[in-house]
Structures are given as structure tokens and as C-alpha cells.
Amino acid sequence: MPEAARAALPALFISDLHLSEDEPANVDAFLGFLQGPARAAASLFILGDLFEYWAGDDDLATPFNARIATAIRELADAGTAVFFMTGNRDLLAGRAFADAIGATLLEDPARVRFGNGVDAPTLLLAHGDALCTDDLAYQAYRRQVRDPVWQAGFLGQPLAARKAFIASLRQKSEAAKAEKSMEIMDVNADAVAALLREHGYPTLVHGHTHRPACHQLRIDGHDCVRHVLSDWRGAASWLAFDGAQLTRDGTPGPA
């Protein structure tokens, strides 16, 4: 089992903001969050799909992307440790992007320990798309685009060509989702159980499904909790962790 990353408390968790120039209210909510609640946190975890799409780190110079990156970097420079995990929309975000925002890149999934003691609380973090194993077509696509050889070939194309391809892919994705049931696009219970079993039955925090909830699970005789982050379309939302409990929008929940 990989060594857990270390982070300080209090910590905030967000995902699925899908930031784009087409939704300025969403952007304003995020910038306000960075200036407000995030400034009071010791750690901020962005668990994927920060952007609606990310064509590669050479797109950092685009004014919109630069504006978002600068805002996050200002938070990091002000003292909040930023951690970033790629999602399915921004899987091509790499080291240059992480450096630009002052963040530590996390693998998916990632165990994070909050403190240095043996009994320090630990959470398991994921974007969540790897758990949607009932969607066979998506999982085949996910394996393809996360293959290093495929990524190298794609990133070797001109930026404009990559953006055109992504725009086409997004249209096809929306059409495909319209034909799928919500159950197929949600996480698979066996996949969740296998992941928690592998990591010693921790509390899991993930996004991707846009179905915010706190699930109480009984796995192999262990009581486990799965927290699902909300997307930000419509309202800003985050989880906060103080070491004892996770709270969503001010409402306590078990950790």
C-alpha cells in the first residue's frame, strides 16, 4: 500500500466545478470561494474536473486558464496547501499546471493522513470515475486516454487540433449520456467495496457522479463511509474536515 500523503487541518474538498468562460457565475463562485472559505483552510483538495476541459499544459497561456491558475496560486502563496487530482475532463493537466497553481499532484486514488501521529486520521480520496465499472464503454475510453503512449501522441498534436477534437468528443459524450441510465453512470458497489478493502476500510471522498450524498456502508464487517462531492453548477459546495468529522455546507456528518 503506498505511503499516505500528509496534510494539515482544517481541510476542504471540492470537485466537478467544470469551469469555463461560458458559465461566468460558476467562475465567480469559485473565485469567491478562494478568497473566502479556502483562505481559512490549511489544505484544499481539488479532486478533478476543475475545468470543463483541459487540452494540455501548453494551454496555460490562454487568458481564462491563466486567470484561474493565478487565483489558485495566490491562495497557495497565502499559506493554504493545495492538492490537485485529475478527473476525466482535465486528465491532461500535468506537472506544469501543478507548478503554476502551486499544488501537489495526487495519484487517483490517494490516501492522505492529517497529522504525523500513528493515530492521525486518514481519508481515501478519488475522482470517482474508476468506480463506475458498469459503464463498460466509458471504462474502455478511460483506459485509452490514460495510456501514456496515447497521451504522448495526442499532446504532440497542435493545440488547436486538440481543442477541436475535445469539442467533438464532448458532443458525443453528452449524446451518449442521454442514452444511459443513471444507475450505469453511478459507482458500482463491488468496485467501492474492493477499493475500501484494498486500503484498509477508510472513509472515502470522491466526486464525478454529481450525486452528493453520505453513504453508510458495511463491508466485510467494517463500518465505512463514502462521501460524494457535489458539482458546482447551481451552487458552490464543499466538504470540510476538522479531523473528527466531515461537514457539508455546515451540516455535520460522520467521518
QUIZITA-V117929 format. One record per residue. N is the residue number from 1. SS is DSSP state (h for helix, s for strand, l for the rest). PHI is phi in degrees with one decimal (999 if undefined). BURIAL is b if it has 16 or more other C-alpha atoms within 10 Angstrom, else e. Layout:
BEGIN
n = (N N)
ss = (SS SS)
phi = (PHI PHI)
burial = (BURIAL BURIAL)
END
This chain:
BEGIN
n = (1 2 3 4 5 6 7 8 9 10 11 12 13 14 15 16 17 18 19 20 21 22 23 24 25 26 27 28 29 30 31 32 33 34 35 36 37 38 39 40 41 42 43 44 45 46 47 48 49 50 51 52 53 54 55 56 57 58 59 60 61 62 63 64 65 66 67 68 69 70 71 72 73 74 75 76 77 78 79 80 81 82 83 84 85 86 87 88 89 90 91 92 93 94 95 96 97 98 99 100 101 102 103 104 105 106 107 108 109 110 111 112 113 114 115 116 117 118 119 120 121 122 123 124 125 126 127 128 129 130 131 132 133 134 135 136 137 138 139 140 141 142 143 144 145 146 147 148 149 150 151 152 153 154 155 156 157 158 159 160 161 162 163 164 165 166 167 168 169 170 171 172 173 174 175 176 177 178 179 180 181 182 183 184 185 186 187 188 189 190 191 192 193 194 195 196 197 198 199 200 201 202 203 204 205 206 207 208 209 210 211 212 213 214 215 216 217 218 219 220 221 222 223 224 225 226 227 228 229 230 231 232 233 234 235 236 237 238 239 240 241 242 243 244 245 246 247 248 249 250 251 252 253 254 255)
ss = (l l l l s s s l l l s s s s l l l l s l l l l h h h h h h h h h h h h l h h h h l l s s s s s l l l s l l l l l h h h l l l h h h h h h h h h h h h h h h l l l s s s s s l l l l l l l l l h h h h h h h l s s s l l l l s s s s s l l l l l l l s s s s s l l h h h l l l l h h h h h h h h h h l l h h h h h h h h l l l h h h h h h h h h h h h h h h h h h h h l l l h h h h l l l h h h h h h h h h h l l l l s s s s l l l l l l s s s s s s s l l s s s s s s s l l l l l l l l l l s s s l l l s s s s l l s s s s l)
phi = (999 -61.2 -63.0 -72.9 -68.7 -111.7 -149.0 -102.8 -106.5 -75.6 -124.3 -118.8 -129.8 -138.0 -162.7 57.8 -79.0 52.9 -65.6 -156.2 -66.2 -75.0 -128.0 -62.4 -64.4 -65.1 -62.4 -61.7 -63.1 -67.4 -63.6 -66.2 -62.1 -65.1 -83.3 -108.7 -55.2 -65.7 -68.6 -89.2 -93.8 -80.7 -140.6 -126.1 -112.8 -104.9 -101.0 95.7 55.8 -62.2 -105.2 -62.7 -158.0 -138.5 -86.7 143.0 -67.6 -75.3 -93.8 -64.2 -76.9 -57.5 -51.0 -64.7 -63.2 -64.1 -63.4 -67.0 -60.8 -64.5 -64.1 -70.2 -63.0 -63.6 -63.8 -62.0 -67.0 -80.8 119.7 -86.5 -73.5 -106.7 -122.3 -130.6 -123.6 -73.3 -111.6 -79.9 -86.1 -123.4 -65.5 -88.0 -69.9 -128.4 -60.8 -63.8 -65.2 -59.8 -64.3 -64.6 -96.6 71.1 -112.1 -92.6 -78.1 -111.2 -73.1 -117.4 -84.0 -138.3 -90.8 -128.1 -103.0 -102.7 124.5 -107.7 -74.7 -60.2 -94.2 -62.5 -64.2 -128.8 -117.9 -106.2 -115.0 -152.7 -73.1 119.5 -68.5 -66.3 -87.4 -88.1 -76.6 -72.8 -87.1 -63.9 -64.5 -65.7 -64.1 -65.0 -62.3 -60.5 -63.2 -65.3 -76.5 -96.1 -73.8 -57.7 -66.7 -61.3 -63.2 -62.6 -65.6 -66.1 -69.3 -78.4 -82.6 -57.8 -58.2 -61.9 -67.6 -64.6 -65.5 -64.7 -64.9 -65.1 -60.5 -65.1 -64.7 -63.6 -63.2 -65.3 -64.5 -63.3 -65.3 -66.8 -64.4 -64.8 -99.0 -104.9 -76.0 -62.1 -64.7 -65.6 -85.9 -90.4 -70.2 -93.4 -60.9 -67.6 -66.0 -63.1 -61.5 -63.2 -65.9 -67.3 -62.1 -60.8 -106.5 84.2 64.0 -84.6 -76.9 -108.2 -123.9 -150.5 -123.1 78.2 -80.5 60.8 -125.6 -59.3 -172.5 -121.3 -103.1 -89.9 -123.3 -118.5 -127.1 54.5 84.6 -105.4 -84.9 -126.4 -130.9 -121.7 -99.4 -108.6 -74.2 -89.5 -77.2 -105.2 -73.9 112.0 -165.7 -68.8 -154.6 -154.4 -103.7 -121.1 -128.2 -107.7 101.6 -114.4 -149.5 -100.3 -123.9 -120.3 51.1 84.2 -100.7 -64.4 -146.4 -66.8 -103.5)
burial = (e e e e e e b b e b b b b b b b b b b b e e e e e b b e b b b e e b e e e b b e b b b b b b b b b b b b b b b b b e b b e e e e b e e b b e b b b b b b e e e b b b b b b b b b b b b b b e e e b b e e b b b b b b e b b b b b b b b e e e e e b b b b b b b b b b b b b b b e e b e e e e e e e e e e e e e e e b b e e e b e e b b e e b e e e e e e e e e e e e e e e e e e b b b b e e e b b e b b e e b e b b b b b b b b b b e b e b e e b e b e e e e b b b b b b b b b b e e b b b b b b b b e e b b b e e e e e e b)
END
